[in-house]
Amino acid sequence: MVKTIESDAVYYHILASSRKVVIQWSAVWCSHCKAIAPKLAEYDEDFADITFIKVDVDEFPEVSEKAGLRAMPTFHFYLNGLKADDLVGADNAKLVQHINRLASEE
Protein backbone atom coordinates (compact mmCIF):
# COMPACT_ATOMS: atom_id res chain seq x y z
CA MET A 1 0.00 0.00 0.00
CA VAL A 2 1.34 3.44 -0.93
CA LYS A 3 2.18 5.27 2.28
CA THR A 4 0.65 8.72 2.68
CA ILE A 5 3.10 10.92 4.55
CA GLU A 6 1.70 12.31 7.79
CA SER A 7 4.68 14.37 8.99
CA ASP A 8 8.00 15.82 7.86
CA ALA A 9 9.75 13.43 10.24
CA VAL A 10 8.16 10.37 8.60
CA TYR A 11 9.15 11.65 5.16
CA TYR A 12 12.80 12.08 6.15
CA HIS A 13 12.84 8.77 8.02
CA ILE A 14 11.64 6.85 4.96
CA LEU A 15 14.24 8.51 2.72
CA ALA A 16 16.99 7.67 5.22
CA SER A 17 15.91 4.11 5.98
CA SER A 18 14.62 2.76 2.65
CA ARG A 19 16.99 1.69 -0.12
CA LYS A 20 14.63 2.45 -3.03
CA VAL A 21 11.84 5.02 -2.83
CA VAL A 22 9.31 6.40 -5.29
CA ILE A 23 7.60 9.62 -4.20
CA GLN A 24 4.44 10.94 -5.78
CA TRP A 25 4.13 14.66 -5.07
CA SER A 26 0.47 15.50 -5.41
CA ALA A 27 -2.44 17.64 -4.25
CA VAL A 28 -6.09 16.89 -3.60
CA TRP A 29 -7.13 19.41 -6.28
CA CYS A 30 -4.92 17.77 -8.97
CA SER A 31 -7.01 15.64 -11.34
CA HIS A 32 -3.92 14.06 -12.97
CA CYS A 33 -2.65 13.07 -9.52
CA LYS A 34 -5.93 11.29 -8.80
CA ALA A 35 -5.87 9.59 -12.20
CA ILE A 36 -2.39 8.08 -11.80
CA ALA A 37 -2.78 7.08 -8.12
CA PRO A 38 -4.38 3.65 -8.83
CA LYS A 39 -1.46 2.76 -11.11
CA LEU A 40 1.01 3.69 -8.39
CA ALA A 41 -0.90 1.43 -5.99
CA GLU A 42 -0.56 -1.45 -8.49
CA TYR A 43 3.18 -0.90 -8.79
CA ASP A 44 3.50 -0.84 -5.02
CA GLU A 45 2.14 -4.40 -5.01
CA ASP A 46 4.37 -5.49 -7.91
CA PHE A 47 7.70 -4.10 -6.60
CA ALA A 48 8.18 -5.34 -3.05
CA ASP A 49 11.72 -3.93 -2.78
CA ILE A 50 10.59 -0.34 -3.49
CA THR A 51 8.88 1.90 -0.94
CA PHE A 52 6.13 4.01 -2.53
CA ILE A 53 5.04 7.18 -0.76
CA LYS A 54 2.67 10.04 -1.52
CA VAL A 55 3.21 13.59 -0.29
CA ASP A 56 0.50 16.25 -0.45
CA VAL A 57 2.25 19.50 -1.36
CA ASP A 58 -0.37 21.61 0.40
CA GLU A 59 0.00 19.71 3.67
CA PHE A 60 3.82 19.82 3.63
CA PRO A 61 4.82 23.09 1.97
CA GLU A 62 8.33 23.23 3.49
CA VAL A 63 9.28 19.74 2.31
CA SER A 64 7.65 20.42 -1.06
CA GLU A 65 9.56 23.66 -1.51
CA LYS A 66 12.86 21.93 -0.77
CA ALA A 67 11.98 19.34 -3.41
CA GLY A 68 11.87 22.08 -6.07
CA LEU A 69 8.59 21.04 -7.65
CA ARG A 70 7.37 22.66 -10.87
CA ALA A 71 4.10 20.81 -11.51
CA MET A 72 1.79 18.10 -10.22
CA PRO A 73 2.13 15.24 -10.24
CA THR A 74 5.87 14.93 -9.95
CA PHE A 75 7.61 11.67 -9.14
CA HIS A 76 11.02 11.43 -7.50
CA PHE A 77 13.03 8.23 -7.48
CA TYR A 78 15.54 7.70 -4.66
CA LEU A 79 18.31 5.15 -4.36
CA ASN A 80 20.17 4.87 -1.05
CA GLY A 81 18.86 8.24 0.13
CA LEU A 82 19.91 10.14 -2.99
CA LYS A 83 17.58 11.36 -5.73
CA ALA A 84 18.37 9.28 -8.80
CA ASP A 85 15.69 10.51 -11.19
CA ASP A 86 12.45 12.44 -11.56
CA LEU A 87 9.39 12.54 -13.77
CA VAL A 88 6.93 15.39 -14.20
CA GLY A 89 3.40 14.49 -15.28
CA ALA A 90 1.04 11.54 -15.22
CA ASP A 91 2.50 9.57 -18.13
CA ASN A 92 2.02 5.95 -17.06
CA ALA A 93 4.37 4.49 -19.70
CA LYS A 94 7.20 6.76 -18.56
CA LEU A 95 6.40 6.07 -14.91
CA VAL A 96 6.77 2.33 -15.52
CA GLN A 97 10.12 2.91 -17.27
CA HIS A 98 11.43 4.91 -14.31
CA ILE A 99 10.22 2.35 -11.78
CA ASN A 100 11.76 -0.52 -13.77
CA ARG A 101 15.06 1.37 -13.96
CA LEU A 102 15.02 1.89 -10.18
CA ALA A 103 14.06 -1.75 -9.59
CA SER A 104 17.03 -2.94 -11.67
CA GLU A 105 19.55 -1.02 -9.55
CA GLU A 106 21.72 -3.23 -7.37
C-alpha positions as CSV (number, residue, x, y, z in Angstrom):
1,M,0.0,0.0,0.0
2,V,1.3,3.4,-0.9
3,K,2.2,5.3,2.3
4,T,0.7,8.7,2.7
5,I,3.1,10.9,4.6
6,E,1.7,12.3,7.8
7,S,4.7,14.4,9.0
8,D,8.0,15.8,7.9
9,A,9.8,13.4,10.2
10,V,8.2,10.4,8.6
11,Y,9.1,11.6,5.2
12,Y,12.8,12.1,6.2
13,H,12.8,8.8,8.0
14,I,11.6,6.9,5.0
15,L,14.2,8.5,2.7
16,A,17.0,7.7,5.2
17,S,15.9,4.1,6.0
18,S,14.6,2.8,2.7
19,R,17.0,1.7,-0.1
20,K,14.6,2.4,-3.0
21,V,11.8,5.0,-2.8
22,V,9.3,6.4,-5.3
23,I,7.6,9.6,-4.2
24,Q,4.4,10.9,-5.8
25,W,4.1,14.7,-5.1
26,S,0.5,15.5,-5.4
27,A,-2.4,17.6,-4.2
28,V,-6.1,16.9,-3.6
29,W,-7.1,19.4,-6.3
30,C,-4.9,17.8,-9.0
31,S,-7.0,15.6,-11.3
32,H,-3.9,14.1,-13.0
33,C,-2.6,13.1,-9.5
34,K,-5.9,11.3,-8.8
35,A,-5.9,9.6,-12.2
36,I,-2.4,8.1,-11.8
37,A,-2.8,7.1,-8.1
38,P,-4.4,3.7,-8.8
39,K,-1.5,2.8,-11.1
40,L,1.0,3.7,-8.4
41,A,-0.9,1.4,-6.0
42,E,-0.6,-1.4,-8.5
43,Y,3.2,-0.9,-8.8
44,D,3.5,-0.8,-5.0
45,E,2.1,-4.4,-5.0
46,D,4.4,-5.5,-7.9
47,F,7.7,-4.1,-6.6
48,A,8.2,-5.3,-3.0
49,D,11.7,-3.9,-2.8
50,I,10.6,-0.3,-3.5
51,T,8.9,1.9,-0.9
52,F,6.1,4.0,-2.5
53,I,5.0,7.2,-0.8
54,K,2.7,10.0,-1.5
55,V,3.2,13.6,-0.3
56,D,0.5,16.2,-0.5
57,V,2.3,19.5,-1.4
58,D,-0.4,21.6,0.4
59,E,0.0,19.7,3.7
60,F,3.8,19.8,3.6
61,P,4.8,23.1,2.0
62,E,8.3,23.2,3.5
63,V,9.3,19.7,2.3
64,S,7.7,20.4,-1.1
65,E,9.6,23.7,-1.5
66,K,12.9,21.9,-0.8
67,A,12.0,19.3,-3.4
68,G,11.9,22.1,-6.1
69,L,8.6,21.0,-7.7
70,R,7.4,22.7,-10.9
71,A,4.1,20.8,-11.5
72,M,1.8,18.1,-10.2
73,P,2.1,15.2,-10.2
74,T,5.9,14.9,-9.9
75,F,7.6,11.7,-9.1
76,H,11.0,11.4,-7.5
77,F,13.0,8.2,-7.5
78,Y,15.5,7.7,-4.7
79,L,18.3,5.2,-4.4
80,N,20.2,4.9,-1.1
81,G,18.9,8.2,0.1
82,L,19.9,10.1,-3.0
83,K,17.6,11.4,-5.7
84,A,18.4,9.3,-8.8
85,D,15.7,10.5,-11.2
86,D,12.4,12.4,-11.6
87,L,9.4,12.5,-13.8
88,V,6.9,15.4,-14.2
89,G,3.4,14.5,-15.3
90,A,1.0,11.5,-15.2
91,D,2.5,9.6,-18.1
92,N,2.0,6.0,-17.1
93,A,4.4,4.5,-19.7
94,K,7.2,6.8,-18.6
95,L,6.4,6.1,-14.9
96,V,6.8,2.3,-15.5
97,Q,10.1,2.9,-17.3
98,H,11.4,4.9,-14.3
99,I,10.2,2.3,-11.8
100,N,11.8,-0.5,-13.8
101,R,15.1,1.4,-14.0
102,L,15.0,1.9,-10.2
103,A,14.1,-1.7,-9.6
104,S,17.0,-2.9,-11.7
105,E,19.6,-1.0,-9.5
106,E,21.7,-3.2,-7.4
